[in-house]
Amino acid sequence: MFSGVQLTLLIGSLGLPGPASLPLMEALQSVQVTEQRDRTGFQITFTLGKRSPLQTMLQAGQIDPMVTRVVIAVIMNGTPTVLCDGVVTRHEVTPSNQPGQSTLTLTGDDLTVLMDLEQVRKSWANVSHSQRVRTILDKYGTYGISKQVVEARVVTVRNSDQGADAQTVTDLAYVKEMARLSGYTFYLQPGPALRSSVAYFGPDLQSQLTQPALSVNSDWVSNVESLSFSLDGLTKRNSIIKILDPQTRRQAIEVSLPSIDLLNPPLGLRLLPPARTVFSEDLTRLSNDEANWRALGIRREGADTVSANGTLNVPRYGAILRSRALVGVRGAGETYDGRYYVDTVTHNIKAGQYTESFTLSRDGQVSQTPSVPVGGEG
């Protein structure tokens, strides 16, 4: 592609996608991968000539939706990074009257889409939430999905004589529900090897590895093309939940939850007080421990008041910014410098060009640390 960066594209069957052919790579116009907190999507655009091999592939159904798997990876300075391993869910053909302007666009999602195709009717008795997730994920091991399942902090098992919990939704919807009930998160992390992914079910803990700093307004040290910040006074809230009195376990009482994520302490020093109060869930049906851990998940919702949006040129940045991790910001001033959580990253790759757009978030203004790492050290 260009100095220091090489694109790797695999495309083919769900079981074993192979390297894209040379004619396919020559027809490649652009690649876009969007990483979010709970999913990753992609869009690939090819030039579609009348005699293009893509025409034959289209006719033969070789790139049909839901049967075509795509792996997108980038090698930068000798280090490979898998950006996405997913399935084509839609393709679009756009003919043009201008020579060489007709295109084929493949759009898809990560492999979690395969978990969301079939409504499942199953009873679960004598099985904890975490073990249910392990059993479900075992079904998808043939696609190179390994699992990292953290045992739920409160193990809830319904005995067979008490009846069974019923699954009536897709595997993906059920795993996400198990995550919600446990105060956990669930997502697929592509890689580290080609054709492999790690399914993570566990606490939404922010990685303490801080990526190379985003520098703005710093003369020749600046490595971002744009960066802006906003402070939303309506985001933060106090949530009121209803639980059973811990002493009597008979009378329902209301408890106010501060909007502070106890598992991920605020990254800012000066916190904005909540402006809204909302009535959240009725947790009286849960045990004390279950209610406490569910309350952790509620605290996490709407806790970040500061957000940032920006773009960068990857070769100038010197690394590939990834979501679900921390990054430092420098040069924005004392109010907005410091560490942030990377919510989303969109990779835009074309011949001779690799840029990223990103969104960051944190709770609070003013950095808690006097400096942020320039490199990838923690």
N, C-alpha and C positions, 0 to 999 in steps of 0.2 A: 504494500500500500504506500507507505512512505517510511523514511528513515526511523528505525527503532520500533516500528509497529507492524505486525502482520496479522491479518484476519484469517481465522480458520472457520470453515463452514461445512457442517455435516448435514446431509439431507437424505431421507429414504424411509424405510419401513419403521414401524414403531419399535420393533425388536432390535434392529441393527442398522441405524443410519450410517452411510458411508461418506467419505469425502466428496464434496461437490466436484463435478467434472470441470475440466478446463473451459469448455464452451459456456457452462453455467456461470463460472466465475467471471468470464469475459463479459457476460451480459449483465452482471450485477451493477446496479446503480447506487443503492443505498441500503444501509441496515440501521434499524432503530430498535433499541431494547430499553424498556422502562421497568425499573426495579421499584417496587413499592414494599410497604411493611409486610404484607401478607401474600403477595403474588408478583409474578414477573411476566410481562408480555413482550411481544416482538412484532416487527413489521419489516419485510424484506421486499425491495422493489427491483425488478429486472427489466431490461429492454426486451421487447417481444417483437422480433422481426418475423416476416412471413416464413422464412426458412430457418428460424431459430429451433434448436433442439427442444426448447420449451414447448413448442407447438406439438411435437410428438409426445412429450411427457404429459401434456394436458389431455390429448386424445386417448392415451393409454391409461389415464387415471393415476399416474405415478406421483402426482402432487395434489391429489384430492384431499379435502378437509377430513380430519379425524382419523386418517390412516397414514399421514405423513408426519414424520418427526424431524425436528430441526435442532441442531446444536450449534451455538454461536460462541466462539472463543477468540480471545485476542492474546497475542504474544507480544509483550512490550519489554524491550531490553533483556530478552531471553527468558522472561518469566511468563508462563501461560496463565490466563485467567478465563474461566468459563463464565460468560455473561448470562447465558440462558440455555436451558434444555427443555424444549416444549413441543407442542403439537399444533399443526396448522388447523385453525378453526374456520377460516374463510379465505378464498382467493378472489381477486378482482382483476378483470382484463379491461384495459382502457385503450381501444384503438384510436389512432390519430391520423389525420390527413397529412401530417408532416412526416417525411421519411425519418425513421429511427426514433420516433417519439411515442410509439405504442409501448405500453407497459403491462407487466403482470406483477401484482402485489400480493404477497402471502402474509396473512395476519394470524397470530396465534397466541396461546397462553402456555405457561409452564405445565408440567406434568400433573398438577393438581386437577386439571380439567378432566383427566381420565377417571378421577375419583368422584366426579360430579355428573356422571352420565346415567346411572341406573338407580332408581328408587329401591331401597333395600328394606325388606320386612324381616326383622330378626329380633329375637328375645335375648336379653342379657341378664343372667342370674348368676350369683356367686362370682362375679367378675368386676374388678375395680375399673375406674375410668381409664387409668393408664394402661391396664392390660387390654382393655377393649381397643384402645388406639393401636397398641402393638399388633394385635390380631388383625385389625383392618389393614394396617400398613404392610403386613406380610403378603397380602394379595398382590401388591404392586412391586415386589422385589424383582420381578422379571424385567422391569424397565430400568434397573440399575439404581433403584431407590433404597438406600439404607436408612435406618431410623435411629434417632437420638431422642428417646422418650424419658423424661424425668418423672419419677413416681410422684403422684399428686401428694401435696402436703397433708391433705386430709383424705384418707382412704375410705371411700364410701362403697360398701358392698351390700347389695340387697340379697338376702338369703332366698332360696327357692321357695320356702314355705311362706315368705312374705310377698310372693309374686315376682314378676320379672319386669325390668325396664324394657320398653319396646323401641326399636329403631324403625322409623317409618320414612326416613329421608335418605338422601344419598350419603355415601361414606364421607365425602368432604364436609357436607353440612353437619353430619353427626360428630365428626372429629372436632370441628370448630365449636360445636355446642359443648362437648366435653372440655375443651379448652376454656370456654367462658365460665362453666361451672367450677372449674378448678382455679380460676384467676390466672390462666396460662395464655400462651399464644401458640399458633401453629403456622408454619410456612415451610416451603421447600427451598433449600440453598443449593444452587447448581454447583457441580464439581465436587471435589477438586479435580478429578480426572474427567476426560471426555466420556459421555454417555453415563454419567453417574450424578446423583443428587443425594442430599441428606435431608430427611424429613425431621424437622425439629418440633417437639411438643414439650413445652416447659415454661418456666417463668420468663417474662419479657424483660430480661436483664440486658442493659446496655453494655456492649463490649467496652472494656477499659482501654483497648488499643485505640489510640488517637491517630488518625490519618494525617498525612502532611498538611500543614496549615494552608488555609485559603488566605492569600494576602491581597489587600486592596489598598489603593491610595498610598503606595509605598515605592514609587518610582520604579527602578529597574527590577526590584524584588517582587512587584505585583505579578500574580499568576492567574488572576480571574479577569474575565472580560467585563462582567457586570455583577453587582451584588447590591441588594436592597433589603431593608428590614421593616417589619411592621409589628406594632404592639396592639393587641386586641383586648379591649377592656371587657368584652362580653363572653370571652371564651371560658374563663375560670368560674367555677360555681361550687357552692356547697350543696351536697346531695343528702337528702333525708331518707333514711331507710327504716323499715319497720322490722323489729326482731322481737323474740320472746324475752321477757325479763330473765336475765341469767340466773337470778336467785330462785324465782318461783317456777319458771318455765311454763307459766300459765297465762300471764297477762302480756299483751302486746304493747311494746313501747317504741317511740320514735327516737332515732339517734341521728345526729347531724355529723356527716363525714366531711372533713376539710379536704379540699382538692389538692392533695399532696400525695404523689406516688411514693410509698414507703420503700419499694424495691429499687426505684431509680430516683434518688434525691435530686432536688433542683440543681441545675447547672449554673443558674444565675444567683447573684448575691442579694439583690433587691427584688423581692417578690411583690407582685401586684395582688391586692386583696380581691377575693371573689365579689362579683357584682350581682350574681343571681343565686337564688335558692330554688332547687327543684326537688320534687318528691320522686324518688327512684323506686327500687324494687321492694316488694314485700318478701322478706326472708324468714318469716315466722315458721315456715315449714322445715327449715334447716336446723342442724345442730349448731351449737355456739361456734365450734371450730369452722364448720362449713360456712357459716354466715360471715365470720371474720375474714376468711380467704376470699369469699365472693366480694366483700367490701373493698378488698385491695384492688380488684379489677374495676370496680366502680370509681374508686379514687383516681385511677389512671385516665379516665375519660375526661377530655377537656381540660387537662392540667397545664398544657403548654400555652403560654400567652404570647411568646415571641416567636415569629416565623421569619424566615429569610428565603429569598429566591435569587438565583444567579446562574451564570454560565461560565464555562472555562474551556480553554484549549488544552487537551490532554498532554501533548508533547511539552508545552510550556509549563504545565503543572508538574510534569515529571512523574506522574503516577496515575492510576485509575481510581477515581473516587467511587466508593461503593456505599450502598444504603445499609441500614441496620447496624451502623457503627458511629463512633464519634469523630468529629473533625474540629480542628481549631480555626479561629478566625483572627486575623491581625490587620491593623490599619483602619478599622472602622470607627475607632474612638473607644474611650473607656466604657461607654454605655453598652456597646454591642460587641466588643471584643470578647474572646474566651471560647469555651467549648460548646458545641452543639451536637444534637443527634441528627443524623442524615435520614430524613424520611423517605425521599424519592430521588432517584437518579435516572435520567434519560440519556442513553448513549446514542449519539448520531454519528454514523460512520459512512464516509464517502471516499472515493479515490483521492488521496492526498489530504484528507481532512478527518479529524477525530475530535469532536467537541462533546461536552456534557452540559446538560441543564439540570439543576438540582433544587431541592427545597430542604431547609433545615428548620429545627424547632428546639426550644428549650423553655423552661419556666424561669422567668426572672431576668432582669437587666443587671449589668455590671458583672465582670468576670470574677470568679472565685479564686482564680490563680493569677499570679503576676505575669506569666508568660505561657504560651502554648508551644507544643513541639513543632519544630520546623520539618523534621522527618517523621517517620512512622513509629518512633518510640513512644511508649506509654508515659 
